Amino acid sequence: MEDIIGRVKETFKSQFGNDFIIVKSPGRVNLIGEHTDYNEGFVLPAAIDKSIILAIRLNEIEKVRLYALDKQQASYTDISGSFSRSEQDWPNYLLGVIDQLRKNSYQTSGFDCVFGGNVPIGAGMSSSAALEGGLVYGLNQLLELQLSPVKMAQIAQQAENNFVGVQCGIMDQFASLNGRQGQALKLDCRSLEYENYPISRDDIRFVLCDTGIRRELAASEYNIRRKQCEEGVEVIQQINSDIKSLRDVSLKTLWKNKDKLDDIIFKRCKYVIDENNRVIQACHDLENDNLNAFGRCMFQSHAGLRDEYEVSCKELDLLVDIARDCTGVLGARMMGGGFGGCTINLVEQEHLKSFIGQVTNRYKQETGEETKIYTTKVSAGTHILEQAPVK
């Protein structure tokens, strides 16, 4: 990371000059709580030690001048009036922040920014949220906007929803901005209230194993699952009008109304209710420093995603099965929307090398494909590395 910080600084100096601040904005993993966010439930993400580094300064010329270090590409946008999306795609994650600040009636200004990082793209660690959140955080400092942590996350999410055009939830931006060193963050997706829970063991690593599968099916099936949950709520609302989402439905109530629900709808609803309860249980396990019990919740989560929500795939199931057989693995599950992507694994440091070797060899042997493996630690959320402008 020091190398990336140095390259970002030197590139900024060569592109735009001196007097800039440095922001470090991390990626995130979701430890447990999948497909609960749009049901107004709970999630348990954590910021990680893979980050985007941004050098930022105000330029007083009503232009946004950007340089993406990893792509070695520049972008220039006049923001003195209205402006539209960039054809380059990547600048839109940053331009969207300016767009949404304006639409929320906050002061804006032209700025210069160079960024680079080591958050893998497409591996489920939310590189886009790290980029959006990093810029919001930096502009909040430079423009003295006095945005709350919740408001910064909302602005970053709106940038992706309304300007980039990706309908993500708020978890990614919230976790990146508000994570704490050595702690997971339990987020209430209805109220946006949050609590931190300690991950006390320094020898624990969260390891992502990438299936290499990217399926368009995920987007369409996501919409189907969301509709199925809404259908379940509509049925139960006929009995109890106070029910607003699956967050309000207990397992007892669901079972009581099973005969009124289609079997598929029942399974979808049961998974979401169980998963919300697992998040709550997992937080108790962290409070009690019981990572073995926490890991069991992860395995149970995967079983629910596989059998009841039906968003897993054979490659994800294989990676979880391999992990279950490895010494030093406390828990594993698929992470993200499903039908591909990564598993997240809770692994003891002393067994990390053996785990990586077994996963790599068995996955290759059984699928003929390689798996990329990313090792992470829980880290601090977005923050200023250089409190004063760099000369």
TORLUM-544594 format. One record per atom (N, C-alpha, C): x, y, z. Coordinates in steps of 0.1 Angstrom, whole numbers, padded with zeros to 4 digits, always signed. Each point is the difference from the previous one (the first is absolute). Example, Ala and Ser with C-alpha at 12.3 -4.5 7.8 and 13.67 -1.06 7.14 Angstrom:
<atoms>
+0132-0057+0078-0009+0012+0000+0009+0012+0000-0004+0011-0007+0009+0011+0000-0008+0011+0008
</atoms>
This chain:
<atoms>
+0008-0012+0000-0008+0012+0000+0009+0013+0000+0011-0001+0007+0009+0012+0000+0004+0004-0014+0003-0011-0008+0004+0002-0014-0011+0008-0008-0013-0005+0002-0011+0007-0007-0002+0014+0005+0002+0003+0013-0002+0013+0005+0011+0009-0007+0012-0005-0001+0011+0008-0006-0002+0003-0014-0005-0010-0008-0003+0002-0014-0012+0010-0002-0010-0001+0009-0011+0010-0001+0005+0014+0002+0009+0002+0010+0005+0013+0003+0009+0005-0011+0009-0008-0005+0009+0005-0011-0008+0003-0013-0010-0009-0003-0008+0003-0012-0008+0013+0002-0006+0002+0012-0007+0013+0002+0009+0012-0003+0012-0001+0006+0009+0011-0002+0003+0003-0014+0002-0011-0008+0004+0002-0014-0012+0004-0008-0012-0003+0004-0012+0003-0008-0006+0014+0004+0000+0003+0013-0008+0011+0005+0008+0010+0009+0011-0005+0005+0008+0009+0010-0001-0005+0014+0002+0009+0009+0001-0004+0015-0013+0004+0007+0000+0000+0013-0011+0004+0009-0012-0009-0002+0001-0013+0005-0011-0009-0001-0001-0008+0013-0012-0005+0002-0002-0009+0012+0000-0015-0006+0003-0009+0009+0000-0014-0004-0011-0007+0009-0009-0007-0007-0011-0007+0006+0002-0015-0003-0002-0008+0011+0001-0015-0002-0014-0005+0002-0005-0007-0010-0014-0005+0001-0001-0015-0003-0004-0008+0009+0002-0015-0001-0012-0006-0008+0003-0012-0005-0010-0009-0004-0007-0006+0012-0010-0009-0003-0007-0007+0011-0003-0014-0003-0002-0008+0010-0006-0013-0001-0013+0000+0008-0009-0009-0004-0012-0002+0008+0001-0014+0007+0002+0001+0013+0002-0013+0008-0012-0009+0000-0012+0006+0002-0012-0008+0000-0012+0010-0001-0011-0005-0006-0011+0009-0002-0001+0003-0015-0004-0010-0008-0001+0001-0015-0014+0001-0004-0004+0009-0009-0013+0002-0005-0010+0004+0011+0005+0005+0011-0008+0006+0010-0002+0015-0001+0009+0007-0007-0001+0014-0001-0012+0006-0006-0005-0006-0011-0012+0005-0006-0013-0005+0007+0002-0008+0010-0011-0004+0008+0000+0007+0014+0007+0012+0000+0001+0008+0012+0006-0007+0012+0009-0009-0003+0006-0008+0011+0013+0004+0005+0009-0009+0004+0013+0003+0006+0011-0006-0009+0011+0007-0001+0012-0005-0006+0012+0002+0009+0010-0008-0002+0012+0001+0008+0013+0001-0008+0002+0011-0006+0013+0002-0008+0011+0005+0008+0012+0000-0006+0012+0006+0006+0009+0006-0011+0006+0011+0004+0010+0006-0009+0012-0009+0000+0008+0000-0011+0011-0009-0001+0013+0008-0003+0011-0007+0000+0013+0006-0002+0004+0001-0015-0009+0000-0009+0002+0003-0014-0007+0013-0003+0007+0010-0006-0006+0013+0000+0002+0008-0013-0007+0010-0002+0002+0010-0010+0007+0012+0006+0010+0005-0005+0007+0012+0004-0003+0012-0009-0005+0011+0005-0003+0012-0008+0008+0012+0005+0006+0007-0009+0006+0013+0002-0010+0010-0006-0004+0010+0008-0011+0009-0004+0004+0014+0004-0003+0010-0008+0000+0014+0003-0010+0007-0007-0005+0012+0005-0009+0008-0007+0008+0009-0010-0006+0002-0012+0008+0007-0010-0005+0014-0004-0012+0003+0005-0006+0013-0002-0002+0004-0015-0002-0010-0009-0002+0003-0014-0013-0007-0005-0008-0005+0009-0012-0007-0004+0002-0011-0010+0011-0007+0001+0002-0012-0008+0004-0011+0009-0005-0012-0003+0005-0012+0006+0010-0007-0008+0012+0000+0005+0012-0006-0007+0004-0012+0007-0001-0012-0007+0002-0013+0007+0011-0007-0007+0007-0009+0007+0010-0009-0006-0001-0013+0008-0003-0010-0008+0000-0014+0006+0013-0007-0002+0007-0001+0011+0014-0005-0001+0001-0014-0006-0009-0009+0004+0000-0014-0005-0002-0001-0015-0009+0009-0005-0003+0000-0014+0009+0009-0008+0007+0009+0007+0008+0010-0006-0009+0008-0010-0012+0004+0005-0009+0008-0008-0004+0013+0007-0002+0010-0008-0004+0013+0006-0014+0003-0005-0007+0009+0008-0014+0004-0003-0001+0014+0004-0006+0009-0008-0003+0014+0003-0014+0003-0003-0007+0006+0010-0014+0003-0001-0003+0014+0005-0006+0009-0008-0004+0013+0004-0013-0001+0008+0000+0005+0013-0012-0001+0008-0005+0014+0003+0003+0010-0008-0005+0013+0003-0015+0001-0003-0005-0009-0008-0014-0001-0002-0005-0015+0002-0010-0004-0007-0004-0014+0001+0011-0008-0008+0001-0013+0004+0009-0009-0007-0006-0014-0001+0005-0008-0009-0006-0013-0002+0011-0011+0003-0004-0012-0002+0008-0011+0003+0012-0001-0010+0011-0005+0005+0012-0001-0008-0001-0013-0008+0005+0000-0013+0000-0012-0008+0011-0010+0005+0009+0004+0008+0011-0008+0005-0005-0010+0011-0012+0003+0006-0006-0009+0010+0006+0003+0014+0013-0003+0002+0006+0001+0014-0001+0014+0006+0001+0011-0008-0002+0013+0007-0014+0003+0006-0010-0008-0005-0013+0002+0005-0002-0002+0015+0008-0009+0005-0001-0003+0015+0004+0012+0008+0009+0009-0006+0004+0012+0007-0009+0012-0004-0003+0001-0013-0009+0011-0004-0014-0002+0007-0004-0012+0002-0013-0002+0007-0001+0006+0014+0012+0000+0006+0000+0006+0014-0003+0015-0001+0007+0007-0010-0003+0014-0002-0015+0002-0003-0005-0008-0009-0014+0001-0005-0009-0001+0012+0002-0010+0009-0009-0002+0011+0002+0010+0011+0012+0005+0002+0002+0011+0010-0009+0012-0004+0001+0003-0013-0008+0011-0005-0015-0002+0002-0005-0012-0003-0014-0003+0001-0005-0001+0014+0010-0001+0009-0003+0001+0015+0003+0013+0005+0002+0010-0009+0002+0014+0004+0012+0003+0008+0011-0007-0003+0013+0002+0007+0009+0008-0010+0009+0007+0006+0010+0008-0007+0009-0010-0008+0003+0004-0012+0010-0008-0008+0010+0009-0006+0011-0006-0005+0011+0007-0006+0007-0009-0009+0007+0006-0010+0009-0008-0008+0012-0005+0009+0005-0012-0005+0011-0006+0008+0008-0008-0009+0012-0003+0005+0009-0009-0007+0002-0013+0009+0001-0011-0007+0001-0013+0008+0008-0010-0008+0009-0006+0007+0007-0012-0005-0003-0012+0009-0003-0011-0005-0003-0012+0009+0006-0013-0006+0003-0009+0009+0004-0013-0003-0002-0009+0012+0001-0013-0001-0002-0008+0012+0002-0015-0003-0003-0008+0010+0001-0014-0002-0012-0008+0004-0012+0007-0002-0013-0008+0002-0003-0006-0013+0000-0014-0001-0002-0007-0012-0014+0004-0006+0000+0002-0013-0013+0004-0007-0007-0013-0003-0013+0000+0003-0009-0012-0003+0001-0011+0010+0007+0001+0011+0002-0011+0009-0009+0002+0013-0010+0009-0001-0009+0001+0011+0005+0008+0012+0010+0009-0002+0005+0008+0011-0003+0014-0001-0009+0004-0010-0006+0013-0001+0011+0011-0003+0007-0002-0011+0010+0011-0003-0007+0013-0004-0012-0001-0006-0008+0012-0004-0004+0008+0012-0005-0007+0011-0004+0006+0012+0012+0007+0007+0011-0006-0001+0012+0006+0006+0004+0012-0007-0001+0001-0013+0003+0011-0008-0010+0012+0003-0013-0003+0000-0010+0010+0002+0001+0005+0014+0001-0009+0010+0001+0004+0014+0013+0008+0003+0011-0003-0007+0012+0007+0002-0001+0014-0005-0006+0002-0011-0002+0014-0005-0010+0008+0009-0011-0006+0004-0009+0007+0009+0007+0004+0013+0008-0009+0005+0007+0003+0013+0010+0012-0003+0007-0001-0011+0010+0011-0002-0006+0013-0003-0011+0001-0008-0007+0012-0002-0007+0006+0012-0005-0009+0009-0006+0004+0012+0011+0008+0009+0012-0005-0001+0011+0007+0008+0004+0013-0007+0002+0000-0013+0005+0011-0007-0011+0012-0001-0012-0004-0002-0011+0010-0001-0007+0003+0013+0004-0007+0010-0006+0002+0014-0015-0002-0001-0005-0011-0006-0014-0002-0001-0007-0005+0012+0008-0005+0010-0006-0005+0012-0010-0011-0002+0003-0009-0010-0009-0011-0002+0002-0011+0011-0011-0006+0004+0000-0010+0010+0005-0013-0007+0004-0010+0008+0004-0013-0006-0011-0006-0008-0012+0001+0005-0012-0006-0007-0002+0008-0013+0001+0013+0000-0003+0008-0012+0011-0003-0011+0013-0001+0005+0010-0003-0010-0003-0013-0007-0004-0010+0007-0003-0013-0006-0012+0001-0010-0010+0008+0004-0011+0002-0009+0004+0007-0013+0008+0011+0001+0005+0007-0011+0007-0010-0010+0009-0008+0006+0008-0009-0008-0009-0011-0007-0010-0005+0008-0009-0009-0006-0009+0006-0011-0004+0012+0002-0008+0007-0010+0008+0003-0013+0013+0002+0002+0009+0002-0012-0001-0013-0009+0001-0011+0007+0000-0013-0008-0014-0003-0005-0010+0002+0008-0014-0003-0005-0004+0010-0011+0001+0013+0002-0006+0010-0008+0009+0005-0012+0013-0001+0002+0009+0006-0011+0006-0012-0007+0006-0009+0007+0007-0012-0007-0011-0009-0005-0011-0002+0007-0011-0008-0004+0000-0014+0005+0007-0003+0011+0001-0013+0006-0008+0001+0013-0010-0009+0001-0010+0001+0011+0005-0008+0012+0011+0004+0006+0006-0006+0012-0007+0004+0012+0001-0008+0011-0005+0005+0013+0010+0009+0007-0002+0004+0012+0009+0009+0007+0011-0006+0008-0001-0014+0001+0010-0007+0009+0014+0003-0005+0003-0001-0012+0014+0001-0005+0006+0014+0004-0007+0011-0003+0006+0013+0003+0000+0002+0015-0010-0005+0007-0001+0002+0014+0012-0007+0007+0003-0012-0004+0010-0008+0007+0014+0006-0003+0002+0004-0013+0013+0006-0003+0002+0013+0007-0010+0008+0002+0002+0013+0006+0001-0001+0016-0007-0009+0005-0002+0000+0015+0006-0012+0007+0007-0009-0007+0007-0011+0006+0010+0004+0011+0003-0009+0009+0010+0003+0010+0010-0012+0000+0012+0004+0004+0011-0010+0001-0004-0012+0010+0001-0012-0005-0003-0012+0008-0015-0001+0005-0009+0006-0008-0014-0001+0004-0009-0002-0012-0010-0008+0002-0011-0001-0010-0011+0010+0003-0007+0003-0011-0010+0011+0002-0014-0006-0003-0009-0001+0010-0013-0004-0002-0009+0012-0004-0005-0001-0012-0008+0011-0006-0015-0004+0000-0008+0008+0005-0015-0001-0001-0004+0007-0013-0004-0008-0010-0002+0006-0013-0013+0007-0001-0008+0000+0011-0012+0008+0000+0003+0014+0006+0006+0001+0011+0002+0012+0007+0014+0006-0003+0009-0008-0005+0014+0004-0002+0007+0002+0013-0005-0004+0011+0007-0001+0013+0010-0011-0001+0012+0002+0007+0010-0010-0001+0008-0002+0013+0005-0012+0002+0008-0003+0012+0012-0007-0005+0011+0001+0008+0012-0007-0003+0002-0012+0009+0006-0011-0005+0002-0012+0008+0014-0005-0002+0007-0003+0011+0015-0003-0001+0003-0013-0006+0010+0000-0009+0006-0013-0004+0014+0000+0006+0000-0007+0012+0011+0002+0009+0013-0008-0003-0001-0010-0008+0011-0008-0003+0008+0006-0012+0013+0003+0003+0009+0005-0011+0004-0010-0010-0002-0013+0003+0005-0010-0008-0011-0005-0010-0011+0008-0001-0010-0004-0010+0001+0008-0013-0002-0007-0011+0000+0006-0013-0013-0003-0007-0005+0010-0007-0012-0003-0009+0005-0002-0014-0002-0012-0005+0006-0003-0013-0011-0002-0010+0001+0007-0011-0009-0001-0011+0005-0009-0011-0008-0010-0004+0004-0009-0011-0010+0002-0011+0006+0004-0012-0008+0004-0011-0003-0012-0010-0012-0002-0002-0004-0011-0009+0004+0003-0015+0002+0013-0003+0003+0004-0014-0013+0000-0008-0012-0003+0006-0012+0000-0007-0007+0014+0001-0004+0006-0011-0008+0012+0000-0012-0002-0009-0011-0001+0006-0012-0004-0008-0010+0011+0000-0005+0004-0012-0011+0010-0001-0012-0004+0007-0002-0013+0002-0011-0006+0007-0002+0007+0014+0010+0004+0006+0000+0006+0013-0010+0012+0001+0001+0009-0010-0008+0012+0001-0015-0003-0002-0004-0009-0009-0014-0003-0002-0005-0008+0012+0008-0010+0005-0005-0008+0011-0001+0009+0013+0009+0010+0001-0001+0009+0012-0014+0007+0000-0004+0005-0012-0013+0006-0001-0012-0009+0003+0002-0013-0004-0010-0010+0003-0001-0003+0015+0012-0001+0006+0000-0003+0015-0007+0012+0008+0003+0012-0005-0005+0012+0007-0015+0000-0001-0005-0003-0012-0015-0001-0002-0006-0011+0008+0006-0011+0001-0005-0012+0008-0002+0004+0014+0010+0007+0006+0000+0005+0014-0012+0010+0001-0002+0008-0009-0011+0010+0000-0013-0007+0000-0001-0011-0008-0013-0007-0001-0003-0007+0014+0010-0005+0006-0002-0006+0013-0005+0010+0010+0006+0012+0000-0004+0011+0009-0015+0004-0003-0004+0001-0012-0013+0003-0004-0010-0009+0006+0003-0013-0001-0009-0010+0006-0002+0001+0015+0011+0002+0007+0000+0001+0014-0006+0013+0005+0001+0010-0008-0006+0013+0003-0015-0001+0001-0006-0009-0007-0014-0002+0000-0005-0004+0014+0009-0007+0007-0003-0004+0014+0004+0010+0010+0011+0007-0003+0005+0010+0010+0005+0012-0008-0008+0011+0000+0004+0012-0008+0012+0007+0005+0005-0003+0012+0012+0006+0006+0012-0005-0007-0001-0011-0007+0012-0006-0007+0004+0009-0012+0012+0005+0000+0005+0009-0010+0010-0008-0009+0007-0009+0005+0011-0008-0007+0002-0013+0007+0008-0008-0006+0004-0013+0007+0007+0002+0013+0006+0012+0002+0006+0004+0013-0010-0001+0011-0013+0002-0003-0011+0000+0010-0006-0014+0003+0004-0010-0008-0006-0013+0001+0008-0010+0008-0006-0006+0010+0007-0010+0007-0001-0014-0006+0009-0009+0003-0002-0013-0005-0013-0007+0004-0004+0003+0012-0013-0005+0005-0012+0005-0009+0001+0012-0003-0011+0006-0009+0001-0006-0014+0012-0002-0005+0002-0005-0013-0006-0015-0001+0004-0008+0010-0005-0014+0000-0015+0000+0002-0006+0009+0007-0014+0001+0003-0008+0002-0013+0007+0007-0009-0007+0004-0013+0006-0008-0012+0006-0011+0003+0007-0008-0011-0010-0004-0011-0012-0004+0005-0010-0005-0010-0005+0010-0009+0002+0013+0003-0004+0011-0009+0010+0004-0010+0012-0006+0002+0012+0004-0009+0003-0011-0009+0004+0004-0013+0006-0009-0009+0013-0006+0006+0003-0013-0003+0011-0006+0007+0013+0008-0003+0002+0005-0012+0012+0007-0004+0001+0013+0008-0012+0007+0001+0000+0013+0008+0003-0003+0014-0005-0011+0006+0002-0003+0014+0015-0002+0002+0007-0008-0009+0014-0002+0001+0008+0013+0000-0003+0009-0009+0007+0012-0001-0001+0008+0013-0013+0001+0005-0002+0008+0012+0007-0006+0012-0001-0013+0001+0007-0007+0011+0015+0003+0000+0006-0001-0011+0014+0003-0001+0003+0014+0006-0007+0010-0005+0003+0014+0004-0002+0001+0015-0011-0005+0006-0002+0001+0014+0011-0008+0008+0003-0011-0005+0011-0008+0007+0013+0008-0001+0003+0006-0011+0013+0007-0002+0000+0013+0009-0011+0007+0002+0000+0011+0009+0003-0005+0014-0006-0011+0004+0003-0006+0013+0015-0004+0001+0006-0005-0011+0014-0005+0001+0009+0013+0002-0003+0011-0006+0008+0012+0002+0000+0004+0014-0012+0000+0006-0001+0003+0015+0008-0010+0008-0001-0013-0003+0007-0010+0007+0015+0002-0002+0004+0003-0012+0014+0002-0003+0006+0011+0008-0008+0011+0002+0005+0011+0008+0002-0004+0015-0009-0008+0005+0002-0005+0013+0012-0009+0001+0003-0008-0010+0012-0008+0000+0013+0008+0000+0000+0012-0007+0011+0009+0000+0002+0006+0014-0011+0004+0006+0001+0006+0013+0006-0010+0010-0003-0013-0002+0004-0011+0009+0014-0006-0004+0006+0006-0011+0012-0005-0005+0000-0015-0004-0012-0003-0006-0002-0014-0004+0000-0001-0015+0012+0000-0006+0000+0000-0014-0003-0014-0006+0001-0010+0008-0005-0013-0005-0015+0000-0003-0007+0006+0010-0015+0001-0002-0003+0009-0012+0008+0011-0001-0002+0010-0011+0002-0008-0013+0010-0008-0001+0002-0008-0012-0011-0009-0004-0006-0006+0011-0011-0009-0003-0012+0008-0006-0002+0012+0004-0010+0009-0006+0003+0002-0015+0013+0001-0003+0003+0002-0014-0003-0012-0009+0003-0012+0005-0004-0012-0007-0015-0001-0001-0007+0003+0010-0015-0001+0000-0005+0010-0010+0006+0012-0001-0004+0010-0010+0001-0005-0014+0012-0007-0003+0002-0005-0013-0011-0011-0003-0003-0009+0009-0010-0010-0002-0013+0006-0003-0004+0011+0006-0013+0007-0003+0000+0006-0013+0012+0006-0004+0001+0007-0013-0001-0011-0011+0006-0012+0003+0000-0011-0010-0014-0006-0002-0006-0004+0012-0012-0008+0000-0013+0007+0000+0000+0012+0007-0013+0007+0001-0001+0012-0009+0011+0008-0001-0001+0012-0009+0005-0004-0014+0007-0011-0001+0004-0006-0013+0007+0010-0009+0011+0006+0006+0008+0010-0008+0015-0005+0000+0003-0012+0004+0013-0005-0001+0002-0006-0014+0012-0007-0001+0003-0007-0013+0010-0011+0004+0002-0010-0009+0008-0011+0004+0015+0004+0004+0005+0011-0007+0013+0005+0003+0001+0006+0014-0010+0008+0004+0000+0005+0014-0001-0011+0010-0009-0010-0003-0002-0011+0009+0013-0008+0002+0007-0002-0011+0012-0007+0000+0010+0007+0009+0002+0013-0001+0009+0007+0008-0003+0000+0015-0013+0000+0003-0004-0001+0014+0003-0014+0005-0003-0010-0008+0003-0014+0004+0015-0002+0003+0008+0005-0009+0015-0001+0002+0004+0007+0013-0006+0012+0002+0004+0007+0012-0004-0008+0013-0012-0006-0001-0004-0008+0012+0009-0011+0004+0007-0005-0010+0010-0011+0002+0014+0004+0004+0002+0013+0000+0013+0006+0003+0002+0003+0015+0011-0004+0006+0004+0003+0013+0001+0015+0002-0005+0006+0011+0002+0014+0002-0011+0009-0006-0009-0006-0007-0012+0008-0006-0011+0000+0010-0004+0011+0005-0011+0001+0010-0014+0001-0007+0000+0006-0012-0013+0002-0007+0003+0004-0014-0010-0002-0009+0000+0004-0014-0014+0001-0005-0001+0008-0010-0013+0002-0007+0002+0008-0013-0010-0001-0009+0001+0009-0012-0003+0014+0005+0005+0010-0007-0001+0014+0003-0005+0007-0012-0010+0008+0001-0005+0008-0011-0013-0005-0005-0004+0005-0012-0013-0003-0006-0002-0015-0004+0011-0007-0004-0001-0014-0002+0003-0004-0015-0001-0013-0003+0002-0006-0013+0014+0002-0005+0009+0003+0009+0014+0002-0003+0006+0010+0010+0012+0005-0004+0007+0009+0010+0008-0008+0010+0001+0005+0012+0009-0005+0010-0007-0007+0012+0008-0009+0006-0003-0004+0014+0008+0008+0010-0005+0002+0012+0008+0006+0010+0002-0010+0011+0013-0001+0005+0004-0011+0009+0007+0006+0012-0003-0005+0011+0005+0004+0013+0012-0010+0003+0012+0005-0001+0012-0009+0001+0010+0004+0010+0005-0009+0008+0010+0003+0009+0014+0001-0007+0007+0011+0004+0012+0003-0007+0010-0011-0001+0002-0009+0010+0010-0010-0001-0004-0011-0010-0013-0001-0004-0004-0009-0010-0002+0006-0014+0003+0013-0001-0003+0007-0012+0007-0006-0013+0012-0003+0001+0008-0005-0011-0006-0014-0005-0003-0008+0010-0005-0013-0003-0014+0001-0006-0008+0009+0005-0013+0003-0006+0000+0004-0014+0009+0010-0003+0001+0005-0014+0005-0012-0009+0009-0008+0004+0005-0011-0008-0011-0010-0003-0008-0004+0010-0010-0010-0002-0011+0006-0009-0004+0012+0002-0011+0006-0008+0005+0001-0015+0012+0005-0002+0005+0002-0013+0001-0014-0007+0005-0010+0006+0002-0013-0006-0013-0007-0003-0009+0000+0010-0013-0008-0002-0009+0007-0009+0000+0013+0000-0009+0008-0010+0005-0003-0014+0013+0001-0002+0005-0003-0013-0003-0014-0005+0002-0009+0010-0002-0015-0003-0014-0003-0004-0010+0007+0007-0014-0004-0002-0007+0009-0010+0005+0011-0004-0006+0009-0010+0008+0002-0012+0014-0002+0001+0009+0003-0011+0003+0015-0001-0005+0008+0010+0002+0015+0000+0008+0004+0012+0006+0012-0001+0008+0006+0011-0010+0008+0008+0004+0001+0013-0008+0009+0009+0010+0011+0005-0004+0012+0000+0008+0011+0006-0003+0001+0015+0010+0002+0008-0002+0000+0014+0005+0013+0006-0008+0007+0008+0003+0013+0006-0001-0001+0015+0011+0003+0007+0001-0001+0014-0002+0015+0006-0009+0001+0009-0003+0014+0006+0000-0001+0015+0001+0012+0006-0002+0002+0014-0010+0011+0002-0007+0000+0011-0009+0011+0003+0008+0013+0003-0004+0011-0006+0007+0012+0001-0009+0012+0003+0007+0012+0001-0008+0012+0003-0007+0005-0013-0011+0008+0002-0007+0005-0011+0007+0012-0006-0007+0007-0009+0006+0011-0007+0006+0011+0009+0012+0005-0002+0006+0010+0008+0010+0008-0008+0004+0011+0006+0010+0009-0006+0014-0005+0005+0008-0003-0010+0014-0004+0004+0009+0012+0002-0002+0010-0008+0007+0013+0002-0009+0010+0004+0000+0004+0013-0009+0009+0006+0001+0014-0006+0013+0004-0003+0002+0013-0006+0004-0002-0015-0002+0010-0008+0004-0001-0014+0015-0003-0001+0003-0008-0010+0014-0004-0002+0007+0011-0009+0012+0004+0004+0007+0010-0008+0009-0006-0009
</atoms>
